[in-house]
């Protein structure tokens, strides 16, 4: 028991005793000197106010579990918010970036910079007066007042409010897609043991207030009323949270689930103790990479001895191996003053293994080939099935290749040549750097790295089916490289690596990534004739730099880029526009880029942009 709780209980008990004596003797008026009475009364009221202020300044831990179904499966973004001055400074830097982007968008119509600045300053570039006010030369007072009030309502600065509206207008100008804002990251409390709920913290001031007011006013009734508060406080102090004896069984109802499947999880909690649990709260330890799509892994109930409660929910299966944590149980006492947090052992299923689905993709590759036989049409005549050309007959040519029809008409011998088919050496490069991980607000949609891995699986299957030699590498803090090869055994190895290797896992690997060191490593590993198919959302310039390096050293590079989507804010608009500029820059340098949008399949995206592939 804390010191101030003991003091409140002792003083309240003393108040009951003094009040009882005063009522019994009727001598309150003559029993004490006025100065002493006022001092004791003010002391009691002051202690009550101190208790309330302590409650506000140092809130007691509340033993309530966060629901894992509310957790954001996306990696948490670093906090950029600060105080008022820091927020304003950040918005001013953002304003410079948005203005540069806006000038570039306006100048696409053939305007020079000076004319574009005039259009921006006049606000003629948009029909939204709030967006126009972000960079207008003259803003009226009424506009300033309205924007100031709306910014205060949204908890931002006036400049920040206008920039967000300007970002939405620029999106329309550039034709950029947008997604909803990401949900906040919820965190489950950590640690076990006995914690206070804080429900009685404010009530501790009641007996002190009764004592102070009752003594100053010389009202024995108020002192007796304090007895009720003391009894209630004593009950809370004397209560002890139970030590639950629970048996927890978890069953995962899934047989060989694939990525994207719905998996039902059922957990049963039985009270094996001889004491009823009047306040029992349970939250299952759902892995971070699994999104809860139906039901809730949390339960609040009362459990009699030998009683059983069931928690059932559905998660969306995500590729890889997922191990469930032990559930967290909060057992509160009858008064609700404290609770015991435990993590009981679980019997039954503790992990979930999710495989990657195969994809039926027609993924074209470049004409860079090896001398091995395959299905890529080469620029030479030779063995094949498609007609290529004819040439003069040479001694030793097989009779089956002689053009007998021509010989019958001209009596000249010639030999048929067919289109020679050779194999390609393809290395699929998956961008799994920490900066590449982005997730939409909808938990039923894949993250960018999940989509990159799925597209990599499609490329691997398509090129292995075409008898090409295929390898796998990753841009990640954990290096991953599988040399190119072919055959079913190699296919199985690649599938296992994609599904289970931490370098391309559903959550980022720990560490820092360096582009120059990664490029030097790739140069050592890649065969000279290998072409690279990179699966990347192109969220920054570092990955673009590596791709340019590879192309400069003779590797034919192609990019499959899942669109990460961004929020319709000023910062989101800048990020989306920069990604669009990266795609255009790579295409101008001869590197084909397929922009894979969220609302379409990869096969549709490839077919839609097939004209951008180089052959």
Secondary structure, 3 states (H helix, E strand, C coil): CCHHHHHHHHHHHHHHHHHHHHHHHCCHHHHCCHHHHHHHHHHHHHHHHHHHHHHHHCCCCCCCCCCHHHCCCCCCCCCCCCCHHHHHHHHHHHHHHHHHHHHHHHHHHCCCHHHHHHHHHHCCCCCCHHHHHCCCCCCCHHHHHHHHHHHHHHCCCHHHHHHHHHHHHHHHHHCCCCECCCCCCCCCCCCCEEEECCCCCCCHHHHHHHHHHHHHHCCHHHHHHHHHHHHHHHHHHHCCCCCCCEEEEEEEECCCCECCCEEEEEEEEEECCCCCEEEEEEEEECCCCCEEEEECCEEEEEECCCCEEEEEEEEECCCEEEECEEEEEEEECCCCCEEEEECCCEEECCEEEEECCCCCCCCCCCCCCCCCEEEEEEEEEEEEEEEEEEEECCCCCCHHHECHHHHHHHCCCEEEEEEEEECCEEEEEEECCHHHCCCCCCCCCCCHHHHHHHHHHHHHHHHHHCCCEEEEEEECCCCEEEEEECCHHHHHHHHHHHHHCHHHCCCCCCCCCCHHHHHHHHHHHCCCCCEEEEECCCCCHHHHHHHHHHHHCCCCEEEEEECCCCECCHHHHHHHHHHHHHHHHHHHCCCEEEEECCCCCHHHHHHHCHHHCCC
